[in-house]
Amino acid sequence: MEFAIRWLGAVVDWRRIASLRYLPRYVADWLAFRRQASSRPVSLLADSYPCLADRLPATPFDPHYFYQGNWLARRLAEAKPIRHVDVGSSVLMVGVLSAHVPTVFVDYRPLVVRQSGLSCLAADINRLPFVDRSLQSLSCLHVIEHIGLGRYGDPINVDGAKHAASELQRVVAPGGKLYLSTPIGRERVCFNAHRVFAPLTILSWFSQLRLASFSFVSDDGALHDDTSPARVPPLDYGCGFFEFQRH
């Protein structure tokens, strides 16, 4: 059943279909507004723009992306790097970070913007344009799980995630830090969306670095800050935040 839902979801927006149940409420609101605006030249029908599913008791958010952005921003505020390099993370987060620390953003699909404090490079995470052990501050959030699955136009590579981890580890300078996040839980490949890793798999891929701190988001969307990978319960699709440092 879940398999069928995922495939149908690739071509059908379930959220839009489900939101049709709110159409009577929209019509009632539209009629009420039209009565109040009856004496004004407002083209309510021609310019109408129905947003049917936004009336909620609380603001919705993606726990993985909300918490990982906060996690990285707080770590950088404490570390105060002279320059920070990010590989492929959320562009909204990177734009905000660049207001506080000069940031180089590297992505397979180049970000074409002009913003003070932000430099953008087009590059493959499996061939990063940096020499060995040269970066003091590096992040890669919710990225390596996608590498090699072709989702973003990158080449198919069954070991793409492991190769990406090797490249990230290669460029971290002595004393430098790598901030990494990725889905954790029941280890699997969800082709061609993403992979999910066991925390021990990620630790084994970064054996040259020391784990300085670890946090995670559980399946219920709760943040578990500054804990241990050993304390992660069985998860389906959580998110682990790994702060690594080279001795």
Secondary structure, DSSP 8 states (H G I E B T S, - for coil): -HHHHHHHHTT--HHHHHGGGGHHHHHHHHHHHHHHTTTS---TTTT-----S---SS----HHHHHHHHHHHHHHHHH--S-EEEES--HHHHHHHTTTS-EEEEESS-----BTTEEEEE--GGG-SS-TT-EEEEEEES-GGGTTSSTTS----TTHHHHHHHHHHHHEEEEEEEEEEEEESS-EEETTTEEEB-HHHHHHHTTTSEEEEEEEE-TTS-EE-S--GGG----SSEEEEEEEE--
